[in-house]
């Protein structure tokens, strides 16, 4: 069975102009260890798809199974627990707390765990080392470059060791050199067994993915496998 399975998943919104369908009866299976790029023009349904994959909004119809868990059959509290355990989010705007250091930002997802403060710091330091920022742990976001802030955001997403990373335009505000560095980092994480789904407008990074799904008008227009998916499991 696929790690992620969308079964006729749809999402509609009520507007003053009437009902708008953002995602329509989407059927999609994603294997563990995939590096999936989701592309398409503005308004094609990319953000809606990522929101639903993250368990952040109720679909209008259909089901979504992750690791054989029917995510939207869970109650709100159990779904929040599921998100903490299964999903790491990486945002284009970084979403770092400006008055917290890099290590303190990375520790945020651990605040609701039972880990001691020492253990939380160890895990956060390990995540920052993994993204090459072990030497910047005490720096505030405004003391870091855009690429470094993105790495902090990635470390924060990784700190709980979630099986799935969802990334929303992580290179959108970066220059080409820094974008390459960040995509190389994602590639290494994927080679280590991390499942990654990334929404992007950037056609220049297509070659990093092992599969690309293109959305148009809320539906999958094309689904292209580019290369074999890694078989290593996340430790």
Secondary structure, 3 states (H helix, E strand, C coil): CCCEEEEEEEEEEEECCEEEEEEEEEEEEECCCCEEEEECCCCCCHHHHHHHHCCCCCCCEEEEEECCEEHHHCCHHHHHHHHHHHEEEEECCCCCCCCCEHHHHHHHHHCCCCCCHHHHHHHHHHHHHHCCCHHHCCCEHHHCCHHHHHHHHHHHHHCCCCCEEEEECCCCCCCHHHHHHHHHHHHHHHHCCCEEEEECCCHHHHHHCCEEEEEECCEEEEEEECCCCCCCCCC
